[in-house]
Amino acid sequence: MLEFVNFINGIIWSPALIYLCLGTGLFFSYKTRFVQVRFFREMYRLLLSGKSSEKGISSFQALAVSLSGRVGTGNIAGVAAAIGFGGPGAVFWMWVVAFLGASTAYVESTLAQIYKEEDEGSYRGGPAYYIEKAMGQKWYAWIFAIATILACGVMLPMVQSNGIGEAVEQAFGTAGTLDTALGVISYAKIYTATAVVLLLGFIIFGGVKRIAHFTQIVVPFMALAYILVSLIIIGLNIDQLPHVFMLIIGDAFTPMAGVGAAIGWGVKRGVYSNEAGQGTGPHAAAAAEVDHPAQQGLVQAFSVYIDTLFVCSATAFMILITGAYNVHGVGDAFIIQNVAAEVAANSPAFTQMAVDSVFVGVGKPFIAIALFFFAFTTILAYYFIAENNVYYIHRTLKIPGLTFLLKAVIMSATFYGTVKAADIAWGMGDIGVGLMAWLNIIGILIIFFMSKPALKALKDYEEQRKAGVEKYTFDPKKLGIKNAELWEKKL
């Protein structure tokens, strides 16, 4: 099974997807005149100014939901894997894909706002909606919707819950083992899986508002606590910081593991973590209540910075500054070996060891707790995304019970992922991310060349901003944007 998963991954994550992610980010950065730099202060202002409504959540809540999807296992175990298989230089390429990807995040999230719909008193939208309305290809939208339901309902939750199970076992031990149909499983993982699934069920059966309220409290708190701990560790080893920077930059271009490994792992884990171009962020963006679509696009672009430049960098510096990592070579060989050979690079172990080297006896439990909240809120975001696509399909196929089935499936996948091996979980997750990225990036590029709606919205927003308007408005017909029915009704 693992060999088959790796074979499929090799096809999906070929160099073509790596260059597509980087090239698309560079293209949209150029076309928006580096919106991620020019509007940095405006992003921060918008983040704090939005309000919710009966139909939509606030900009900050939408950011929290999308951040809960971005800030997860990828920020802890994913960064460790990037370093472990791609060398320290992979961190540089994570930064590059985040900086360029912020413009991609702006485009896809603005599109989601433009083409969102109202369904049962709530806003819904995402790539499937804008592919159908802006591209005019319903069959392609259906392919994306089905791929997303499989990725976010089955594959990706396994990665997040697996990280939780691995971290708990690392921190507190196995507490004994049990021989089951799924293999030999530790009691620690069984107890953890049961607790996670019960809590997940309680929240997802409460709807999007409950998800938004939970994530807006948990995500900022845990992210700040995590960054604070990383700053303490960096501060206590501040003399090593210049060396770490030189290690990252130098290894990015002449890496020990080869340029292909550094770029490949940096981009793969960068896209997995910040999700720019993957097509997940637009679902939360569409749910927001804003005066102008470009506003939520800017807020979502800012979330890429928070995820990669802050949280992922915090993990990378902790691991590198304490030397708590290995770099895998060919076969069983190591290019760098600072820790035991059996320590898995695609688990939270590197990060736990890094924190534990400073906060002895506290590091492993702290990372286990942080990973629990990061990964759990990510699973909530995945459910929210999968549900949006189920509703998209339900518009045509009026099959009762689809949402309930999704809840049962995601809870089962979460339990399975918690108790199973990391390699299979990460492999399945990479397939899910890769499929969505291929479909979404091709879609937004075609839409751009057809009618440029996201660019038109940005230009309109800039003009209103320069005019000093008190309340922004959006008139799609005036801008030559078709099929934005919800915005047309607002006028």
N, C-alpha and C positions, 0 to 999 in steps of 0.2 A: 504493500500500500504506500509506504513512504517513497519507494523508488518511482512509483507511478505519479505521485504528487510532485516530486522533484522534477520529473520529466515534463509535466504540464507547466510547471513554473518556469522551466528553461525556455519554453516556447513563448509564454506570455511576457516574461521579464527578459526578453532579448534586448540587445543594445538599442533596437529601434524604439522601444518604449522609454528607455532612459533618455535618449536624445529628444524624443517627442515631448517629454515633461519639461526638460530644460529649454528646448527650442520654443515651446509654446509660451512659457513664462517670459522669455526674452522678447518674443514677438509682441505680447500684450503689454509688456513694460514699455517698449518703444512706441506702440500705438496710443497708449494712454499718457505718454510723456512722463513715465515713471510716477504714476498716481500714488504708489506706495510711499514715495518720498515727499512729493508735493503736498499731499493732503494728510500728513502725519498728525498734525495738531488738530485738524478737523475730525479725524478718526476718533481721537480721544474725547473731543467735545461731544460728538454724537453718541458715544458710548454711554455717557452719563445723562443725556438729555431726553431720551425717548420714554414714552409711557405706553402701558398696555391698554387693551380695550377688551370688550366682551368677545370679540372675534379673533383678536391677535395678541401675542405676547409683546413685551417691550423689547427694544434693541438690546438692552443688557441681558434680558432673559434669553433672547435668541442667541446672543454671543455665548452665554453660559451653556446653553444646550449644545451649540456647535463646538465649544471648547471641551465640553464633557466628551464629545466624540473625538476630538483631537488629542486632548491630554489623557493618555491612558498607558497601557503596557508599552506602547512604542516609545514613550519618553523615558522609561526605566530599562526594561529588558531589550527594547528595540535599539536604543543607543549602544548598549553593551554589545549586542550582536553586530552592529555596524563596525565598532572598534575591533571586536574579536575576529571578524572575517575580512574586513576591509582595511584594517590598520587605523591609527589615529587620524590619518588624512581624510577618512570618510566623514569626520565631523565637519570639515571645511565644506564638503559637497552637500551636507545637510543644510549648512548656512546658505549656500548658493541657491539651492532649490527652494528654500524658504523665502529668500529675498525676491527672487523672480516669481515664485509661486503666489506671492501676495497679490500681484496684478491679475493672475489667473483666478484667484479667489474673488477679487472684485468683480470680474466679468461674469463668472458663473452665478454668483449670489445676486447680482443686479438683474440678470436674466430671470432668476427665480422669482424676484419681486415683481418684475414687469408682467410675467405670465401666470401669476398665482391665481387661484380660484377660491371661492367660498364654498365650504362643504359642511353641512350640519352645524352651522354657527361658528366654524373655525376656518382659518386660512390654511390652504394646502398648496404645495408646489414643489418644484425640483426639476431635475433634468428631463424626466419623462414628459412633464407638462410643457417645458419650453422647447423640447425637441419636436413635439407634436405641433405646437402653435407657431413657432418661429421657423422651423425647418419644413414643416408640413409633411413629415414622414411618421405616420402613426405606427407602422410596423417596427421602425427603429426605436421609437419610444417604448414599445412593448418589450423589445429585447432588453433595453436598459432596465425597465421596471422588474422584469423577471430575474435578471442577473443581480440586481440590487437586493431583491427579496432573498435570494439564495445566499448572497454575500453577507448581508447585514442580519438576516434571520438565522443563519446556520454557521457559516464559516468564520466570520470575524468575532462573534461572541465567544467562540471556543478559544481564540487567542487570548482575549482579555481574562476570561475565567481561569485559563491555564496559568496565567501569570499570578493570579491570586493564590491558587492552590500551591504553586511552586514556592512562592514567598512565605506562605504560612508554614509549609513543611521545613523550609530553610531556617525559619525563626524559632519554631517551637518543637521540631522533631516530628517523627511519624506517628507516635502514640500507638504503635503496633500496626499490623497489616491484616488484610482480609482477602482471601482468595475468592474472586467473583468471576462472572461471565465476561467481564471487561478486562480480566487479568488481576494481578496482585495490586491492591490499592491500599494506601495507608488510611488509617482511621482519621488522621488529621484532614486529609483531602475529602473524605466522605462527609465529615461534620461541616467542613467549610462549604462544600458544594450544596449541602442541604440548606444552610443558613443563607447563602447567596440567592438560591432559587426562591426561597420563601419571601425574602425581602424584595426581590425583583418582581414577583407576582403581585405583591401588595401595591407596588408603585405603578406598574404598567396597567393594571386594571383600573387605576384612578384617572387615566387620560393624560393628555399633553400638558395641561395646567399643573398637575401634580408633578410631572417630570420637570417642568420649568422651575417650579418653586424649589424643588429638592436640589437641582443642579446649581441654581444661582446662589445658594448658601454654601454648598459643599465644595464646589470647584474653586472659587477664589480663595477660600480658607486653606484648603490643602495645598494649592499651588504656592501660596505665600509661605506656608510653613516649610514646604519642601525647599523653596529657594533660600529661605533664611538658614536652614541647616547647611545647605551647600555653601552659602557665603561664609559661615563660620569655619567650615572645613578648608575653604580656599584661603581665608584670612590666616588660619593657623599654619598654612603652608605657602604663604604669599611669596616666599623666596623662590618657589618652584614655578610660579605662574609664567614668567618669561620663557622658561624652558618648555613648558607645555604648549604655549602659543607657537613657538618655533617648531615644535614637534608636529603640531597639526598642520601648519602651513607648509613646512618642508615635505612632510609625508604625503600631502595632497597631490603633489606634482611628480615626485620621485618616490612613491610609496614602496615600502618593503614588500607589500603584497601585490604590487603591480598596479598601474594606473587604472586598469579596468575594474579591479576589485574595489579600489577606494571609491571611484565614481559610482560604480554599480551599487555597492552597499549603501553609500551615502545617499544616493537618489532614492533607492528602494525604501530605505528606512525613513528618509525625509518625507516622501510622499505618504508612506504609511502613517507617519506621525502627524504632519500638519494638514494632510488631506487636500491640499490645493490641487485642483484639477480632477480629483477623484470623483467628485459629484455628490459627496455626503453633506458638506456644509450648506449647499443651496436649500436643502429641505428645511433647516432651521431658519434660514434667511427668509424664506417665503412666509413663515408663520408670524413674522414681526409686523407690528403696526407702525408704519412710518409715513411721512408726508411725501417722500420722493424715493423711488427705487434705488437711486445711487447712494442714498444715505446708508442703507443696510449693506450694500456692496462694500462701502468703505469700512464699516464696522467689522465685517467678516474678514477683510484684508488684514485688519489689525490683529485678529485672533491668530493668524499665522505667525506673526512676530512673537506673541505671547507663548505659543506652543514651542516653537523651535529655538528662537533666539534667547528665550529665557529658560524654559523648563528643560528642554533637551540639552542646552549648553550647560546648565547646572549639573546634570547627570554626567556629561562628558568630562567636565573639569574635575568632578569628584573622583571619577574612575582613574583619569590620567594623572592627577596630581598626587594620588596615593599609590599609584602603580598597581592597582588591583585589577589587572587584566592580562589576558594572553592574546596573541595574534596567531591564528591558525594558518599553517602553510599547506603544502600538498600532502594528502594522505593524513598520517598521524603526526606529521612533523609540526613544530611550532617555530614561527619566525621570532616571536617574543614569548617567553613563559615566565611570568611573575607569580602565578598562583598554581595550584594543583591542576594536573592535566584533566582530571575528571569534572572540573567545574564547567558547567555548560555555559557557552557564550550567549546563547539565546534565551537565557533565564535571568531573573533579577539578581543572581548571585554576585556578579561583579559590583553592582551598586550597593548591595547589602554589605559586602566586605569592605568597600571603600568607606562607608559611613561607620561601620563597626571599628575600623582602624583608629578612628578619633573618639567616637562615643562607644567605648568598649561595653559590650553587653546590651547596648540600646539600639545600635545600628540596624540589626536584622529585624527586630520587631517594628521599628519605626518605618522601614521601607515596606514591610508587610502591610502595615496599616495604611500608609500612603498609597501603595499599589492597590489595596482593596478599594479605596474611595475613587482613585483615578480610573481603575478598570471597571468598577461597578457603574459609575456614571457614564462611561463609554458604552457599556452594554445598553443602558437606558437610551442613549442617543441612537444606537443601532436599531433598537426597537422602533423608536420614533420614525426613523428613516424608512425602515421596512414597511411600517404601517402606512406611510404616505403612498408608497408604491402599490400596496394592496388596495387602498382606496382608489388609486388611479385605474387599476384593472377592474375594480368593482363598478366603475362608471359604465363599462360596457358589458361585463359578465356579472349579472346580478345573482351571484352565488352566495347564499346565506352562510354565516359562520366562518368566513375567511379570516376575519380579525381574531376571533377566538382561536382558530387553528394556528395562526402566527404566534400568538402568545404561548401556546402549548409547545410549539416547535422551538422557539427561542429559549424557553426555560429548560427544555430537554438538552439542547445544544450547550447551554451554559453549564449544566451538571456534567455532561460528558467531557467538556473541555477542561473542567476543574480537575478531574481525576485521571486524565490521559497524559501521555508523553508530550513534551514541548515541541519536538521536531514536527510531528504530524500537525499539531495545532497551528504552528507558524506557517507551515507549508500551505495549509488550507486557507489561512488568512491572506497570504501573499497572492494566491489565485484570485480570491475575491477582490482585493484591492486592484490588482492588475486588470481584471476584466472591466471593472467600473471605470478605471482611468482611461483605458483604450476607447471605450464607448463614449464617455463624456467629453474627453478632449477633442476627439474627431467631430463630435456634435457641435461644440461651441465654436470650433474653427469654421465649420461649414456655415453656421448661423452668422458669424462675423462677416464672412465674405458675401453672404446673401443680402443682409440688411443692416448690419452694425448697430443693433438696438442698444447694447450696453455702452457703446461709445457715444451714441446720440444722447443717452440719458446723462452721461458724465458731462458732456458739453452744455446741456440744458441746465444742469445743476450748477456748473461753474458760472454761467451767465446770470442766473438768479442770485447766486452768492455775491457776485460783483455788484449787482444792482441793489444789494442790501435789503432784500425782501424780508418781511417779518414772518411770513408763513410760506413755505415752499409748496408748489403745486406741480402736478405732472399731467400733461395732456399728450397721450400717445399719438392721437390723430394728427396733431400739429407737427409732431416730429416724424411723421410717416411710419409709425410703428403699428402694425396690424395685429389683430387678435388679442389685444390686451383688454378684454371685456370688463374686468373688474375695475380697472382704472378709468375706463370710459364712463362707467356708471357713477363714479365718484364726482365727476365734473358737474 
